[in-house]
Amino acid sequence: DQQVKQNSPSLSVQEGRISILNCDYTNSMFDYFLWYKKYPAEGPTFLISISSIKDKNEDGRFTVFLNKSAKHLSLHIVPSQPGDSAVYFCAAIGRAGNMLTFGGGTRLMVKP
Amino acid sequence: EAQVTQNPRYLITVTGKKLTVTCSQNMNHEYMSWYRQDPGLGLRQIYYSMNVEVTDKGDVPEGYKVSRKEKRNFPLILESPSPNQTSLYFCASSTMFLWGGELFFGEGSRLTVL
């Protein structure tokens, strides 16, 4: 059973609007959460992260929100740009810090 | 340039023919890991290594072997490949522990087993 789930396989957004990508997890031992972005024919690249002691982390147009009680995190992209079109993976790390568990990914398409 | 290099990038092979996918990193990272990416399943960890001579199983280790004889190299070995190992494979490296440190990925190796 997947411990990290991204229930929306795809999302389409108009350029300039907000993109919200969601992620749910089941393991309460997860301590640190990350988002990775992947373009075709490339490896994933790190985007933004959040520790379990925080509920929000911001980096430019990207903000990650963590709701520990709901075991839910989301990535907000404002404003969305066509270059943001990619597959986004959320991932979680346990307290041992040695394994990263990924969700299934959400394909974001930002239309001009 | 800091990078993780995988070879080959593309490979078509037949069932049972042993193959090795090499991975090398030039960032002096202690931690290295292999993942496979399959549609709808995201990236699943096959094996990881915290340092030289230290390896451990991830979530889907069956049918794979690894070795970590040198810090920079972490090859993935398929002793007897089967069609269910057809996948996109990624090698990654990081500093000792993953908290707060990014995982740097290679460009991927697409393997087809006929």
Backbone of each chain as ProteinMPNN parsed JSONL, in Angstrom:
{"seq_chain_A": "DQQVKQNSPSLSVQEGRISILNCDYTNSMFDYFLWYKKYPAEGPTFLISISSIKDKNEDGRFTVFLNKSAKHLSLHIVPSQPGDSAVYFCAAIGRAGNMLTFGGGTRLMVKP", "coords_chain_A": {"N_chain_A": [[0.846, -1.191, 0.0], [0.533, 2.197, -0.867], [2.358, 4.652, 0.805], [2.566, 7.304, 0.416], [0.543, 9.412, -1.343], [-0.62, 10.758, -4.387], [-3.409, 11.916, -5.495], [-4.414, 13.064, -7.786], [-3.772, 12.465, -11.022], [-3.301, 14.235, -13.081], [-3.277, 17.752, -13.918], [-4.639, 20.715, -15.161], [-3.983, 24.066, -15.891], [-4.535, 27.561, -16.349], [-2.209, 29.887, -17.671], [-0.741, 32.189, -15.401], [-2.601, 31.801, -13.417], [-3.317, 30.187, -10.232], [-1.691, 27.162, -9.344], [-2.467, 24.212, -7.692], [-1.188, 21.535, -6.102], [-1.742, 18.415, -4.679], [-1.068, 16.193, -1.891], [-1.144, 13.262, 0.0], [-0.38, 11.463, 2.994], [0.277, 8.455, 4.871], [1.877, 7.516, 6.895], [2.705, 8.316, 10.088], [5.217, 8.644, 11.029], [6.766, 9.99, 9.268], [8.949, 12.687, 8.691], [9.881, 14.784, 7.277], [9.321, 16.6, 4.334], [9.21, 16.746, 0.775], [9.172, 18.304, -2.459], [9.539, 17.355, -5.806], [10.393, 18.058, -9.165], [9.844, 17.043, -12.489], [10.985, 16.96, -15.736], [10.369, 15.671, -19.072], [12.585, 13.089, -20.147], [14.55, 13.766, -18.376], [16.194, 13.667, -15.129], [14.487, 13.781, -11.902], [14.269, 16.963, -10.216], [15.049, 18.788, -7.297], [12.658, 20.812, -5.626], [11.275, 22.189, -3.445], [11.08, 22.092, 0.151], [9.821, 20.94, 3.367], [9.896, 20.927, 6.864], [8.568, 18.818, 9.455], [8.021, 20.334, 11.643], [7.116, 22.702, 10.86], [4.487, 24.624, 9.234], [4.354, 25.846, 6.865], [6.244, 26.744, 3.995], [8.056, 28.925, 1.969], [9.203, 29.773, -1.303], [9.944, 31.949, -3.473], [7.826, 31.748, -6.201], [6.746, 29.442, -5.29], [5.069, 27.647, -2.782], [4.855, 25.554, -0.024], [2.528, 23.812, 1.905], [1.833, 22.309, 5.009], [-0.245, 20.089, 6.663], [-0.346, 18.525, 9.429], [-2.142, 17.167, 11.093], [-4.076, 16.312, 9.355], [-2.541, 14.826, 7.737], [-1.56, 15.792, 5.266], [-0.215, 17.482, 2.477], [0.433, 20.329, 0.407], [1.304, 21.877, -2.668], [1.678, 25.083, -3.818], [1.657, 27.061, -6.685], [2.265, 30.182, -7.754], [2.428, 33.059, -9.765], [1.281, 30.654, -12.154], [3.336, 29.362, -14.773], [4.008, 28.626, -18.249], [6.422, 27.201, -18.417], [6.383, 25.762, -16.095], [5.137, 23.436, -16.581], [5.196, 20.086, -16.069], [5.994, 16.942, -14.458], [5.129, 16.517, -11.116], [6.401, 15.368, -8.105], [5.604, 14.433, -4.837], [7.346, 13.749, -1.795], [8.494, 11.889, 1.052], [10.353, 11.72, 4.107], [11.491, 9.507, 6.588], [12.203, 9.368, 10.171], [14.694, 8.205, 10.444], [16.081, 9.156, 8.351], [17.081, 8.015, 6.015], [15.643, 6.994, 3.9], [13.646, 7.761, 1.114], [10.354, 8.24, 0.311], [8.225, 8.214, -2.383], [5.376, 9.82, -3.92], [2.909, 9.044, -6.492], [2.993, 10.961, -8.468], [1.991, 13.979, -10.199], [0.891, 15.249, -13.192], [1.39, 18.38, -14.363], [-0.054, 20.783, -16.434], [0.403, 23.813, -17.88], [-1.355, 26.163, -19.494], [-0.834, 28.489, -22.128]], "CA_chain_A": [[0.0, 0.0, 0.0], [1.355, 3.384, -0.992], [2.339, 5.49, 2.001], [2.462, 8.686, -0.057], [-0.37, 9.352, -2.484], [-1.041, 11.95, -5.105], [-4.641, 11.369, -6.064], [-4.707, 13.634, -9.102], [-2.682, 12.165, -11.945], [-3.012, 15.37, -13.949], [-3.899, 19.024, -13.573], [-4.46, 21.702, -16.217], [-4.193, 25.405, -15.333], [-4.233, 28.652, -17.265], [-1.062, 30.721, -17.305], [-1.067, 33.31, -14.527], [-3.459, 31.394, -12.312], [-2.667, 29.378, -9.214], [-1.71, 25.701, -9.431], [-2.423, 23.579, -6.37], [-0.958, 20.1, -6.211], [-1.996, 17.835, -3.366], [-0.372, 14.964, -1.533], [-1.553, 12.712, 1.293], [0.486, 10.397, 3.478], [-0.347, 7.647, 5.92], [2.831, 7.169, 7.938], [2.896, 9.442, 10.994], [6.643, 8.752, 11.352], [7.434, 10.863, 8.307], [9.452, 13.837, 9.437], [10.363, 15.813, 6.362], [8.602, 16.412, 3.083], [9.843, 17.449, -0.329], [8.573, 18.259, -3.789], [10.457, 17.276, -6.917], [9.82, 18.385, -10.463], [10.508, 16.227, -13.498], [10.707, 17.168, -17.158], [10.632, 14.463, -19.867], [13.973, 12.73, -20.49], [15.486, 14.274, -17.364], [15.94, 13.191, -13.786], [13.781, 14.743, -11.051], [15.076, 17.978, -9.543], [14.467, 19.26, -6.047], [11.951, 22.075, -5.768], [11.064, 22.832, -2.158], [10.881, 21.104, 1.21], [9.271, 21.447, 4.614], [10.063, 20.074, 8.034], [7.297, 18.564, 10.131], [7.787, 21.305, 12.725], [6.571, 23.907, 10.239], [3.281, 24.376, 8.45], [4.445, 26.564, 5.598], [7.56, 27.174, 3.537], [7.882, 29.675, 0.734], [10.398, 30.048, -2.077], [9.522, 32.609, -4.704], [6.442, 31.461, -6.606], [6.372, 28.137, -4.755], [4.796, 27.55, -1.353], [4.373, 24.243, 0.421], [1.764, 23.826, 3.14], [1.749, 21.0, 5.659], [-1.278, 19.92, 7.681], [0.042, 17.247, 10.048], [-3.297, 16.443, 11.644], [-4.764, 15.693, 8.215], [-1.522, 14.102, 6.955], [-1.771, 16.336, 3.925], [0.565, 18.642, 2.087], [0.092, 20.855, -0.906], [2.251, 22.785, -3.312], [1.015, 26.153, -4.538], [2.505, 27.778, -7.629], [1.571, 31.422, -8.119], [1.511, 32.633, -10.811], [1.753, 29.522, -12.96], [3.926, 29.722, -16.061], [4.104, 27.452, -19.132], [7.626, 26.44, -18.077], [6.114, 24.923, -14.925], [4.537, 22.185, -17.054], [6.108, 18.995, -15.717], [5.42, 16.023, -13.471], [5.544, 16.884, -9.766], [6.345, 14.278, -7.136], [5.874, 14.723, -3.437], [8.14, 12.689, -1.185], [8.569, 12.001, 2.507], [11.493, 11.061, 4.75], [11.262, 9.106, 7.959], [13.128, 9.93, 11.158], [16.044, 7.672, 10.254], [16.713, 10.009, 7.355], [17.809, 7.264, 5.0], [14.806, 6.536, 2.797], [12.713, 8.743, 0.58], [9.186, 7.583, -0.259], [7.601, 9.113, -3.343], [4.034, 9.627, -4.422], [2.834, 8.614, -7.873], [3.219, 12.061, -9.388], [0.893, 14.711, -10.839], [1.345, 15.966, -14.385], [0.832, 19.73, -14.462], [0.016, 21.442, -17.745], [0.045, 25.225, -17.782], [-1.689, 26.595, -20.858], [-0.594, 29.932, -22.351]], "C_chain_A": [[0.885, 1.246, 0.0], [1.223, 4.26, 0.242], [2.221, 6.97, 1.651], [1.632, 8.652, -1.333], [-0.64, 10.723, -3.067], [-2.246, 11.517, -5.928], [-5.023, 11.946, -7.415], [-3.556, 13.322, -10.042], [-2.344, 13.336, -12.87], [-3.808, 16.591, -13.515], [-3.604, 20.003, -14.703], [-4.859, 23.067, -15.68], [-3.852, 26.451, -16.391], [-3.035, 29.442, -16.738], [-1.512, 31.908, -16.451], [-1.923, 32.952, -13.327], [-2.662, 30.568, -11.309], [-2.784, 27.893, -9.552], [-1.607, 25.155, -8.011], [-2.3, 22.076, -6.564], [-1.028, 19.512, -4.803], [-1.301, 16.496, -3.158], [-0.847, 14.521, -0.15], [-0.589, 11.603, 1.699], [-0.17, 9.661, 4.636], [0.58, 7.402, 7.102], [3.12, 8.376, 8.838], [4.363, 9.6, 11.413], [7.399, 9.599, 10.339], [7.73, 12.207, 8.958], [9.779, 15.031, 8.549], [9.747, 15.519, 5.011], [9.221, 17.277, 1.991], [8.967, 17.366, -1.566], [9.697, 18.25, -4.821], [9.683, 17.523, -8.203], [10.574, 17.589, -11.51], [10.016, 16.593, -14.897], [10.992, 15.861, -17.905], [12.117, 14.306, -20.173], [15.002, 13.345, -19.535], [15.199, 13.605, -16.022], [15.156, 14.22, -12.99], [14.745, 15.752, -10.444], [14.306, 18.503, -8.334], [13.835, 20.638, -6.239], [11.861, 22.815, -4.432], [10.8, 21.761, -1.11], [10.265, 21.764, 2.437], [9.498, 20.427, 5.72], [8.712, 19.911, 8.728], [7.017, 19.547, 11.271], [7.211, 22.617, 12.179], [5.254, 23.577, 9.547], [3.306, 25.082, 7.094], [5.899, 26.869, 5.283], [7.415, 27.775, 2.154], [9.219, 29.871, 0.026], [9.957, 30.629, -3.407], [8.069, 32.312, -5.022], [5.899, 30.17, -5.981], [6.194, 28.184, -3.241], [4.308, 26.145, -1.05], [3.697, 24.42, 1.778], [1.682, 22.413, 3.69], [0.676, 21.028, 6.74], [-1.053, 18.547, 8.313], [-1.16, 16.469, 10.554], [-4.063, 15.723, 10.544], [-3.831, 14.819, 7.396], [-1.626, 14.498, 5.485], [-0.791, 17.467, 3.671], [0.179, 19.066, 0.685], [1.189, 21.792, -1.368], [1.441, 23.806, -4.111], [2.026, 26.847, -5.438], [1.726, 28.999, -8.101], [2.58, 32.477, -8.584], [2.109, 31.467, -11.604], [2.266, 30.016, -14.304], [4.013, 28.471, -16.932], [5.319, 26.583, -18.835], [7.487, 25.575, -16.843], [5.505, 23.587, -15.326], [5.541, 21.055, -16.89], [5.328, 18.012, -14.847], [5.996, 16.395, -12.107], [5.343, 15.688, -8.834], [6.475, 14.848, -5.73], [6.582, 13.511, -2.842], [8.26, 12.949, 0.306], [9.75, 11.207, 3.039], [11.116, 10.717, 6.175], [12.34, 9.63, 8.883], [14.538, 9.381, 11.047], [16.804, 8.453, 9.184], [17.382, 9.291, 6.209], [16.951, 6.764, 3.844], [13.801, 7.599, 2.418], [11.582, 7.981, -0.097], [8.43, 8.577, -1.117], [6.139, 8.789, -3.569], [4.074, 9.284, -5.9], [3.012, 9.71, -8.903], [1.933, 12.68, -9.91], [1.476, 15.466, -12.022], [0.618, 17.298, -14.461], [1.024, 20.279, -15.868], [-0.464, 22.869, -17.573], [-0.142, 25.752, -19.202], [-1.474, 28.089, -21.008], [-1.901, 30.685, -22.58]], "O_chain_A": [[1.851, 1.342, 0.757], [0.115, 4.575, 0.675], [1.825, 7.786, 2.483], [1.971, 7.952, -2.288], [-0.857, 11.702, -2.354], [-2.105, 10.83, -6.94], [-5.863, 11.382, -8.117], [-2.465, 13.866, -9.874], [-1.228, 13.419, -13.384], [-4.843, 16.495, -12.855], [-2.463, 20.116, -15.153], [-5.928, 23.224, -15.09], [-2.975, 26.235, -17.228], [-2.872, 29.635, -15.533], [-2.526, 32.546, -16.735], [-1.975, 33.69, -12.343], [-1.481, 30.288, -11.515], [-3.836, 27.425, -9.988], [-0.761, 25.588, -7.229], [-3.19, 21.431, -7.117], [-0.446, 20.05, -3.862], [-0.992, 15.774, -4.106], [-0.937, 15.337, 0.767], [-0.051, 10.894, 0.849], [-1.065, 10.189, 5.297], [0.111, 7.11, 8.202], [3.717, 9.353, 8.387], [4.715, 10.576, 12.075], [8.576, 9.894, 10.547], [6.902, 12.782, 9.664], [9.931, 16.153, 9.032], [9.654, 14.368, 4.587], [9.692, 18.386, 2.245], [8.13, 16.473, -1.698], [10.659, 19.013, -4.735], [8.49, 17.236, -8.306], [11.796, 17.465, -11.441], [8.823, 16.545, -15.199], [11.768, 15.034, -17.427], [12.814, 15.289, -20.426], [16.186, 13.429, -19.861], [14.12, 13.055, -15.801], [15.147, 15.399, -13.343], [15.906, 15.431, -10.186], [13.083, 18.639, -8.358], [14.388, 21.508, -6.913], [12.328, 23.949, -4.317], [10.354, 20.66, -1.433], [10.198, 22.989, 2.531], [9.314, 19.225, 5.529], [7.829, 20.759, 8.602], [5.907, 19.587, 11.801], [6.866, 23.521, 12.939], [4.94, 22.412, 9.303], [2.392, 24.93, 6.284], [6.686, 27.206, 6.168], [6.746, 27.22, 1.283], [10.242, 30.107, 0.669], [9.637, 29.9, -4.345], [7.182, 32.587, -4.215], [4.719, 29.854, -6.134], [7.05, 28.691, -2.515], [3.443, 25.616, -1.748], [4.221, 25.084, 2.672], [1.489, 21.449, 2.95], [0.691, 21.886, 7.622], [-1.516, 17.532, 7.792], [-1.194, 15.242, 10.454], [-4.631, 14.654, 10.77], [-4.269, 14.145, 6.464], [-1.761, 13.657, 4.596], [-0.561, 18.31, 4.539], [-0.329, 18.277, -0.112], [1.897, 22.408, -0.571], [0.629, 23.445, -4.964], [3.127, 27.182, -5.001], [0.685, 28.886, -8.748], [3.52, 32.765, -7.845], [3.33, 31.338, -11.696], [1.722, 30.948, -14.896], [4.085, 27.362, -16.402], [5.259, 25.363, -18.983], [8.354, 24.749, -16.559], [5.372, 22.695, -14.488], [6.609, 21.069, -17.501], [4.155, 18.226, -14.542], [7.206, 16.566, -11.962], [4.27, 15.086, -8.783], [7.363, 15.66, -5.467], [6.432, 12.39, -3.328], [8.142, 14.086, 0.764], [10.105, 10.16, 2.499], [10.506, 11.517, 6.884], [13.291, 10.269, 8.432], [15.486, 10.018, 11.507], [18.033, 8.407, 9.13], [18.18, 9.894, 5.491], [17.476, 6.17, 2.902], [13.19, 8.245, 3.27], [11.828, 7.164, -0.984], [8.039, 9.648, -0.651], [5.711, 7.643, -3.431], [5.148, 9.236, -6.5], [3.166, 9.424, -10.09], [0.915, 12.003, -10.05], [2.432, 16.228, -11.876], [-0.603, 17.347, -14.604], [2.125, 20.242, -16.419], [-1.602, 23.106, -17.167], [0.795, 25.781, -20.001], [-1.87, 28.872, -20.145], [-1.887, 31.899, -22.782]]}, "seq_chain_B": "EAQVTQNPRYLITVTGKKLTVTCSQNMNHEYMSWYRQDPGLGLRQIYYSMNVEVTDKGDVPEGYKVSRKEKRNFPLILESPSPNQTSLYFCASSTMFLWGGELFFGEGSRLTVL", "coords_chain_B": {"N_chain_B": [[31.415, 20.286, -13.256], [28.766, 19.509, -11.089], [27.417, 16.329, -10.926], [25.346, 13.402, -11.537], [25.955, 10.467, -13.14], [24.668, 8.142, -15.354], [24.856, 4.989, -17.003], [23.972, 2.371, -19.315], [21.965, 4.842, -21.122], [19.817, 3.989, -22.552], [18.551, 0.746, -23.068], [17.92, -2.331, -24.554], [17.176, -5.604, -23.85], [17.282, -9.209, -23.427], [15.304, -11.687, -21.739], [16.883, -13.035, -18.903], [19.522, -12.41, -19.536], [22.302, -11.237, -18.081], [22.829, -7.949, -16.815], [24.358, -4.745, -16.201], [23.848, -1.592, -14.813], [25.536, 1.323, -14.707], [26.48, 3.799, -12.26], [27.667, 6.929, -11.377], [28.957, 9.48, -9.275], [30.115, 12.841, -8.77], [30.284, 14.4, -6.524], [31.226, 13.78, -4.074], [29.453, 12.533, -2.367], [28.043, 10.748, 0.388], [25.73, 9.202, 0.45], [23.93, 7.095, -1.706], [21.545, 5.958, -4.146], [19.111, 3.815, -5.757], [16.312, 4.026, -7.928], [13.22, 3.0, -9.359], [10.992, 4.014, -11.915], [7.625, 3.794, -12.556], [4.565, 3.924, -14.399], [2.031, 5.685, -12.666], [2.91, 4.742, -10.247], [4.941, 6.226, -9.317], [8.21, 6.963, -8.052], [10.04, 4.281, -6.923], [12.014, 2.965, -4.354], [14.879, 0.981, -4.804], [17.433, -0.031, -3.871], [19.664, 1.303, -1.392], [22.558, 3.147, -0.286], [24.436, 4.015, 2.464], [27.068, 4.57, 2.757], [30.432, 3.693, 1.732], [30.674, 0.236, 1.199], [28.368, -0.202, 2.653], [25.199, -1.179, 2.275], [21.641, -1.285, 1.693], [18.327, -2.688, 1.569], [15.668, -1.282, -0.355], [12.294, -0.496, -1.094], [11.587, -2.209, -3.196], [13.474, -4.532, -3.766], [13.737, -7.027, -4.992], [15.212, -9.167, -7.35], [17.313, -7.58, -7.998], [20.726, -6.492, -7.555], [23.288, -4.75, -5.762], [26.392, -2.934, -5.386], [28.874, -1.292, -3.413], [31.72, -0.352, -3.704], [33.404, 1.735, -4.033], [33.327, 5.204, -3.156], [32.249, 6.901, -5.111], [30.89, 5.339, -6.984], [28.049, 3.306, -7.796], [26.837, 0.681, -8.856], [24.036, -0.934, -10.453], [22.829, -4.146, -10.593], [21.365, -6.561, -12.622], [20.849, -9.743, -12.383], [19.442, -11.803, -13.682], [17.489, -10.719, -15.779], [13.971, -9.947, -16.051], [10.826, -9.565, -17.833], [9.16, -7.963, -16.176], [10.861, -6.178, -15.088], [11.226, -4.204, -16.835], [11.517, -0.841, -17.147], [11.967, 2.602, -16.074], [14.931, 3.71, -14.819], [16.488, 5.355, -12.106], [19.38, 6.754, -10.722], [20.615, 8.201, -7.725], [22.114, 10.689, -5.575], [23.275, 11.962, -2.392], [24.081, 14.03, 0.464], [25.039, 12.736, 3.732], [22.653, 12.192, 5.312], [19.174, 12.491, 4.546], [17.571, 14.589, 5.424], [16.818, 17.9, 4.853], [18.675, 17.949, 2.874], [19.156, 17.912, -0.603], [18.283, 15.412, -2.972], [20.197, 14.35, -5.57], [19.614, 13.583, -8.868], [20.395, 11.27, -11.517], [20.094, 11.212, -15.148], [18.528, 9.141, -15.925], [17.866, 5.721, -16.916], [16.56, 3.91, -19.433], [15.182, 0.83, -19.507], [14.425, -2.043, -21.325], [13.115, -5.234, -21.2], [12.889, -8.059, -23.034]], "CA_chain_B": [[29.966, 20.374, -13.015], [28.25, 18.477, -10.193], [26.435, 15.522, -11.64], [25.22, 11.961, -11.389], [26.011, 9.939, -14.508], [24.225, 6.761, -15.493], [25.039, 4.357, -18.315], [23.559, 3.127, -20.504], [20.726, 5.6, -21.026], [18.766, 3.151, -23.134], [19.005, -0.622, -23.279], [16.953, -3.391, -24.814], [17.836, -6.872, -23.631], [16.371, -10.357, -23.408], [15.151, -12.346, -20.445], [17.959, -13.882, -18.424], [20.877, -11.949, -19.895], [22.783, -10.343, -17.022], [23.257, -6.618, -17.212], [24.743, -3.8, -15.151], [23.686, -0.171, -15.075], [26.515, 2.006, -13.858], [26.143, 5.114, -11.715], [28.829, 7.582, -10.793], [28.714, 10.872, -8.879], [31.368, 13.567, -8.545], [30.029, 15.38, -5.47], [31.736, 13.223, -2.823], [28.316, 12.208, -1.514], [28.064, 9.453, 1.056], [24.487, 8.482, 0.209], [23.522, 6.845, -3.094], [20.314, 5.184, -4.154], [18.509, 3.488, -7.044], [14.865, 4.042, -7.979], [12.586, 2.722, -10.632], [9.775, 4.785, -12.107], [6.604, 3.11, -13.342], [3.355, 4.772, -14.469], [1.091, 5.636, -11.554], [3.549, 4.28, -9.012], [5.983, 7.161, -8.912], [9.551, 6.398, -7.944], [10.153, 3.338, -5.815], [13.426, 2.752, -4.045], [15.311, -0.404, -4.978], [18.487, -0.18, -2.873], [20.388, 2.513, -1.079], [23.843, 2.941, 0.378], [24.773, 5.158, 3.306], [28.494, 4.846, 2.583], [31.155, 2.582, 1.105], [30.467, -1.097, 1.778], [27.124, -0.249, 3.416], [24.033, -1.101, 1.4], [20.43, -1.798, 2.325], [17.203, -2.826, 0.653], [14.582, -0.328, -0.355], [10.954, -1.073, -1.118], [11.423, -3.217, -4.253], [14.81, -5.02, -4.087], [13.768, -8.368, -5.594], [15.717, -9.265, -8.714], [18.406, -6.617, -8.174], [21.868, -6.474, -6.641], [24.113, -3.547, -5.842], [27.638, -2.976, -4.627], [29.424, 0.054, -3.195], [33.141, -0.574, -3.404], [34.024, 3.056, -4.001], [32.345, 6.207, -2.788], [31.628, 7.568, -6.244], [30.184, 4.424, -7.881], [27.0, 2.48, -7.187], [26.2, -0.019, -9.974], [22.832, -1.749, -10.259], [23.031, -5.383, -11.332], [20.229, -7.442, -12.828], [21.506, -11.029, -12.666], [18.62, -12.533, -14.638], [16.377, -9.788, -15.99], [12.68, -10.459, -16.503], [10.037, -8.473, -18.426], [8.604, -7.035, -15.179], [11.887, -5.196, -14.739], [11.172, -3.132, -17.824], [11.207, 0.352, -16.358], [12.899, 3.724, -16.14], [15.721, 3.64, -13.588], [17.224, 6.554, -11.726], [20.35, 6.74, -9.64], [20.624, 9.494, -7.047], [23.085, 10.792, -4.482], [23.035, 13.053, -1.457], [24.918, 14.004, 1.659], [24.858, 11.544, 4.554], [21.251, 11.955, 5.6], [18.358, 13.185, 3.569], [16.855, 15.77, 5.925], [17.374, 19.187, 4.471], [19.596, 17.856, 1.748], [18.458, 17.426, -1.774], [18.721, 14.206, -3.649], [20.553, 14.691, -6.952], [19.3, 12.448, -9.721], [20.9, 11.13, -12.873], [19.112, 11.471, -16.195], [17.671, 7.974, -16.093], [18.219, 4.651, -17.845], [15.333, 3.204, -19.812], [15.501, -0.576, -19.753], [13.362, -2.906, -21.844], [13.475, -6.65, -21.164], [11.962, -8.792, -23.927]], "C_chain_B": [[29.53, 19.194, -12.144], [27.21, 17.645, -10.932], [26.46, 14.069, -11.211], [25.09, 11.402, -12.799], [25.634, 8.474, -14.525], [24.516, 6.281, -16.903], [24.634, 2.895, -18.249], [22.289, 3.926, -20.259], [19.544, 4.798, -21.572], [19.339, 1.76, -23.362], [17.802, -1.528, -23.518], [17.695, -4.706, -24.669], [16.802, -7.989, -23.63], [16.361, -10.982, -22.024], [16.356, -13.211, -20.123], [19.368, -13.426, -18.724], [21.337, -10.883, -18.897], [23.186, -8.979, -17.555], [23.563, -5.762, -15.987], [24.495, -2.39, -15.643], [24.633, 0.559, -14.131], [25.989, 3.354, -13.401], [27.378, 5.687, -11.048], [28.468, 9.013, -10.435], [30.04, 11.531, -8.509], [31.244, 14.603, -7.434], [30.519, 14.905, -4.107], [30.611, 12.906, -1.832], [28.461, 10.833, -0.891], [26.877, 8.588, 0.621], [24.241, 8.329, -1.29], [22.354, 5.875, -3.093], [19.871, 4.9, -5.582], [16.991, 3.467, -6.896], [14.421, 3.52, -9.341], [11.282, 3.511, -10.703], [8.846, 4.033, -13.028], [5.336, 3.944, -13.305], [2.42, 4.566, -13.286], [1.697, 5.241, -10.22], [4.639, 5.217, -8.535], [7.351, 6.506, -8.941], [9.603, 5.49, -6.728], [11.618, 2.975, -5.612], [13.778, 1.278, -4.125], [16.336, -0.758, -3.898], [19.051, 1.192, -2.565], [21.67, 2.161, -0.337], [24.183, 4.197, 1.174], [26.251, 5.529, 3.177], [29.15, 3.619, 1.961], [30.95, 1.303, 1.918], [29.212, -1.221, 2.636], [25.955, -0.098, 2.462], [22.828, -1.692, 2.119], [19.297, -1.808, 1.315], [16.237, -1.661, 0.795], [13.254, -1.06, -0.379], [10.799, -2.217, -2.119], [12.764, -3.821, -4.669], [14.866, -6.327, -4.877], [14.244, -8.304, -7.032], [16.884, -8.328, -8.999], [19.522, -6.877, -7.163], [22.591, -5.16, -6.808], [25.44, -3.816, -5.135], [28.14, -1.548, -4.48], [30.871, -0.132, -2.725], [33.905, 0.749, -3.32], [32.938, 4.075, -3.709], [31.591, 6.739, -3.994], [30.746, 6.654, -7.093], [29.182, 3.533, -7.154], [26.269, 1.749, -8.314], [24.99, -0.842, -9.552], [22.954, -2.967, -11.169], [21.724, -6.163, -11.405], [20.81, -8.779, -13.283], [20.753, -11.814, -13.744], [17.353, -11.715, -14.909], [15.109, -10.491, -16.476], [11.852, -9.284, -17.024], [9.451, -7.507, -17.393], [9.642, -6.054, -14.634], [12.063, -4.141, -15.825], [10.691, -1.877, -17.119], [12.203, 1.454, -16.682], [13.613, 3.786, -14.786], [16.489, 4.933, -13.36], [18.173, 6.244, -10.581], [20.352, 8.127, -9.02], [21.674, 9.495, -5.95], [22.76, 12.005, -3.619], [24.099, 13.029, -0.369], [24.405, 12.908, 2.593], [23.401, 11.215, 4.853], [20.398, 12.88, 4.746], [17.652, 14.424, 4.109], [17.551, 17.031, 5.473], [18.338, 19.127, 3.316], [18.866, 17.348, 0.531], [19.104, 16.14, -2.265], [18.989, 14.604, -5.099], [20.382, 13.453, -7.813], [20.104, 12.458, -11.01], [19.773, 11.32, -13.868], [18.226, 10.274, -16.491], [18.208, 6.995, -17.114], [16.943, 3.879, -18.163], [15.689, 1.797, -20.252], [14.263, -1.311, -20.248], [13.865, -4.34, -21.843], [12.438, -7.429, -21.97], [11.839, -10.258, -23.524]], "O_chain_B": [[29.871, 18.043, -12.415], [26.251, 18.176, -11.491], [27.421, 13.574, -10.623], [24.216, 11.816, -13.56], [26.209, 7.663, -13.798], [24.438, 7.042, -17.867], [24.909, 2.227, -17.252], [21.605, 3.693, -19.262], [18.416, 4.929, -21.096], [20.481, 1.616, -23.799], [16.812, -1.492, -22.787], [18.734, -4.904, -25.298], [15.607, -7.751, -23.808], [17.299, -10.819, -21.244], [16.801, -14.013, -20.944], [20.323, -14.007, -18.21], [20.816, -9.768, -18.88], [23.806, -8.869, -18.614], [23.083, -6.03, -14.886], [24.884, -2.032, -16.755], [24.538, 0.427, -12.911], [25.16, 3.973, -14.068], [28.046, 5.019, -10.26], [27.763, 9.688, -11.185], [30.959, 10.882, -8.009], [32.003, 15.571, -7.397], [30.258, 15.554, -3.094], [30.794, 13.0, -0.618], [28.927, 9.886, -1.523], [27.018, 7.378, 0.447], [24.329, 9.295, -2.048], [22.188, 5.077, -2.171], [20.206, 5.643, -6.505], [16.448, 2.975, -5.907], [15.152, 3.593, -10.329], [10.567, 3.661, -9.712], [9.22, 3.673, -14.145], [5.052, 4.6, -12.303], [2.061, 3.439, -12.944], [1.061, 5.391, -9.177], [5.201, 5.019, -7.458], [7.615, 5.614, -9.746], [9.244, 5.901, -5.625], [12.354, 2.714, -6.564], [13.069, 0.428, -3.586], [16.123, -1.679, -3.108], [18.937, 2.122, -3.363], [21.844, 1.05, 0.165], [24.214, 5.301, 0.629], [26.638, 6.664, 3.454], [28.482, 2.619, 1.697], [31.04, 1.298, 3.145], [29.014, -2.248, 3.284], [25.737, 0.976, 1.902], [22.975, -2.498, 3.038], [19.296, -1.051, 0.344], [16.015, -1.13, 1.883], [13.103, -2.114, 0.238], [9.969, -3.104, -1.916], [13.169, -3.647, -5.818], [15.927, -6.698, -5.379], [13.756, -7.505, -7.831], [17.389, -8.288, -10.121], [19.293, -7.404, -6.074], [22.521, -4.528, -7.863], [25.587, -4.787, -4.393], [27.864, -0.695, -5.324], [31.184, -0.075, -1.536], [34.917, 0.858, -2.627], [31.762, 3.835, -3.985], [30.393, 7.003, -3.897], [29.922, 7.154, -7.859], [29.436, 3.067, -6.043], [25.174, 2.164, -8.693], [24.932, -1.371, -8.442], [23.159, -2.831, -12.375], [21.064, -6.396, -10.393], [21.216, -8.925, -14.436], [21.372, -12.419, -14.619], [16.291, -11.982, -14.346], [15.163, -11.481, -17.205], [12.14, -8.133, -16.696], [9.262, -6.332, -17.707], [9.321, -5.199, -13.809], [12.947, -3.289, -15.737], [9.593, -1.848, -16.563], [13.145, 1.266, -17.452], [12.973, 3.899, -13.741], [17.057, 5.519, -14.281], [17.819, 5.57, -9.613], [20.118, 9.119, -9.71], [22.075, 8.442, -5.457], [22.076, 12.935, -4.044], [24.915, 12.11, -0.302], [23.433, 12.226, 2.268], [22.969, 10.078, 4.666], [20.86, 13.924, 4.285], [17.175, 15.24, 3.321], [18.75, 17.201, 5.694], [18.778, 20.166, 2.825], [18.039, 16.442, 0.633], [20.27, 15.841, -2.01], [18.107, 15.134, -5.775], [20.942, 12.398, -7.516], [20.45, 13.518, -11.531], [18.629, 11.56, -13.483], [17.26, 10.397, -17.244], [18.908, 7.372, -18.054], [16.329, 3.275, -17.284], [16.401, 1.597, -21.235], [13.189, -1.208, -19.657], [14.915, -4.635, -22.415], [11.257, -7.45, -21.625], [11.107, -11.014, -24.162]]}, "name": "protein", "num_of_chains": 2, "seq": "DQQVKQNSPSLSVQEGRISILNCDYTNSMFDYFLWYKKYPAEGPTFLISISSIKDKNEDGRFTVFLNKSAKHLSLHIVPSQPGDSAVYFCAAIGRAGNMLTFGGGTRLMVKPEAQVTQNPRYLITVTGKKLTVTCSQNMNHEYMSWYRQDPGLGLRQIYYSMNVEVTDKGDVPEGYKVSRKEKRNFPLILESPSPNQTSLYFCASSTMFLWGGELFFGEGSRLTVL"}
